[in-house]
Amino acid sequence: MRMPRGSGRIVLVALLAALALALADVGLFDVGRLGRGVRNLGEFLRALFPPDPSTLPTLAEAMLETIEIAFVGTALGSLLAVPLALLASPILFGPAVTGPVKLLLAAIRTVPSLFWAIVFVVVVGLGPAAGALAIALYSLGYLGKLLYETFDGVDPEVVEAVWSVGASRAQLARYAILPEAANGILAQLLFMFEYNVRASSILGFVGAGGIGFYLIGYLELLRYDLLLTGLLLTLAVVILIDRVSALVRRTFLFPVSPPAPGE
């Protein structure tokens, strides 16, 4: 069904009008506020520089704790996400199974990691244990979705070949889905770990350990020079993890070569 001529222009004008109304509603047409914001931003930037390296040893120790939180949380989350993702895959199960599992994963990832951290601070107390559990649950919600979508992309001819020899669901998962999706699984795990390092850096805002505890303290003390030191350290670690992840991908991912002509 083709859209009537000119309807695309009408939709565009409607979207622009909605955007203009939304900008006005949130105050981004307030020239006075924007002017004050620019001045405040200038003062903030002046207070950031130069960074103060005096607390770098303390921040480095806290950064190591942040990495540990992200690593433990990602590992625990992935151990739970893989079986749940298999249960959510329509290749293996019908809607009676996949529906509730997908709903559970959606409910888990609806809650921000910072809120999960608050919950686990109440449950297990202040410290990195609460942060690791929060990251684990957060990772479960997102990895579960990413993985069952990866499983759904497995070559149907491979699945059909395994089904045709009378394989059970467990055998299909073991010998077809998991091997075929191995590259995607590894890529998603590496991405999730890298993301969780950044996410873990703010969990200290609510007492869940890591470098965030110091970052929020520097904010409260208006020590923006120390805050910049912590942010630069976090940036350096994230870049390093990104490089290591790229190396792991090149080392362990199976190369996918295009089929030869005529195949």
Secondary structure, DSSP 4 states (H G I P E B T S, - for coil): -PPPTTHHHHHHHHHHHHHHHHHHHTTTT-HHHHHHHHHHHHHHHHHH-S--GGGHHHHHHHHHHHHHHHHHHHHHHHHHHHHHHHHT-TTTS-HHHHHHHHHHHHHHHHS-HHHHHHHHHHHH-SSHHHHHHHHHHHHHHHHHHHHHHHHHTS-HHHHHHHHHTT--HHHHIIIIIHHHTHHHHHHHHHHHHHHHHHHHTTGGGGT--STHHHHHHHHHTT-HHHHHHHHHHHHHHHHHHHHHHHHHHHHHSPP-PPPPTT-
